[in-house]
Amino acid sequence: MLIGHLPAGYFVTKSILKKFKLPLDGPMGKWLFLAGLIGAILPDFDLAYWVLFDEYGTGSHRFYYTNYPLIYLLILALFVIIYFLFRKKWLKYGLIIVFTNIFVHLFLDSFFLGIKWLWPFYDRLIGLYNVNFTGGILVDNYFHHWFWYLEIALWALATISVARSIKKGEFK
């Protein structure tokens, strides 16, 4: 997925906030919403390094540790321990929102190319589709696949949803 992580994160975060009955316009709701959106794109923060410094030497940014589920599970375990030490409500909701978005991101990345779901036991990418990946940024085949159109639809639906939320006064 190239551009669909942010709108997917919007929908995931909004649904989690509604499930816990946290207002979107409250101070905690705004920070949690921002944290959710950041979590939705967090595994792709390494793209800048990959493009600017790696010169595509690794073939894909998905070979970086920032795309390994086990790394996020270990970080989550650390934060859960911290939560149990301090018992802060904002930390509990933040962990749920951020890590749910991270794992939704990784799941969506599993459609094309894949990620290392079984690392360190299995060192290959696991995914459903391979769009003739030979290195560099995927462009040609991806933009003609149904998954690209799904990403465009996600953006359209998210834009409509944001407009409706603003109209309802949910975002102030």
Number of C-alpha atoms within 10 A of each C-alpha: 19 15 13 21 27 22 22 23 28 23 19 20 26 20 13 18 19 11 9 9 10 16 15 20 14 13 10 16 21 16 15 26 24 18 20 30 25 19 26 29 21 19 25 21 13 15 16 11 13 20 15 9 10 14 11 15 12 13 15 19 25 22 16 16 15 17 25 20 20 16 13 17 13 11 12 16 12 11 15 16 11 14 16 11 9 10 12 12 10 14 17 15 17 21 19 16 26 25 20 19 29 25 18 19 24 25 16 18 21 19 16 20 20 22 25 24 20 14 15 10 8 10 12 14 18 18 17 12 12 14 14 11 15 10 12 15 12 16 11 10 12 17 11 10 11 10 16 17 14 13 19 15 14 20 19 12 15 18 14 12 14 15 13 13 14 12 11 10 11 13 16 11
